[in-house]
Amino acid sequence: MTKTTYISILLTSLVLGACDNGTITASGDAAASGNSTGEKASPSKYLKPGAAVDFQHNFKGPLDVGEKQTVDLSFRLPHIAGQLAIKLRADSGLITEPATTDYVFTLGDNQVYSIQQTVSAEVMGKYYLKIFAEVMDPQGQIKTRVFAIAVQVGEPTSKPDSSGPVIENSSGERLILMPAQETTISKK
């Protein structure tokens, strides 16, 4: 065989070897796939990049104007050491109690970290309670995650009915007839 044949075979095997189809190699190299258990990651277990914080709440809405509801905020992390910092920020007009908005927890094995907040508002509308979670691992690396709870006070405002009658054009496309006013500007 010639040098060209050897080089072609070598390059082809390098190119094919560099392709990763997400499976574990015969040698059991699970680290290459990013999974230490040797199994493919389940799509339902996927978390966006950032802190691996599982957040749950029990808010039931909508609220009446002036009505108060206590909401349990629960956080669970896979970390067994480190620190969890939670910052709560409410939209203007959303009243939260207690006044404490910053919390720090020392992480332990398989614990749930809970915060109780009472929410209310004196004006109808949609408000958001924003939750900023920051996890610091024992090595000092920080990852963050942001959550929000929509708090509807009063009946949701309906969108004005801006759509007109629906017709079909000659090619079968649906068209909505809307009022319009045309103005022209003439150049002199």
ABEGO torsion letter per residue (X at the ends): XBAAAAAAAAAAAAAAAABBAGBBBAAGBAAAAGBAAGBBBBAAABBBBEBBBBBBBABBOBBBBGBBBBBBBBBBBABABEBBBBBBBBBBGBBBOBABABBBBBBBBGBBBBBBBBBBBABBEBBBBBBBBBBBBAAGBBBBBBBBBBBBBEBBBBBBBABBBBBBBAAGBBBBBBBBBBBBBBBX
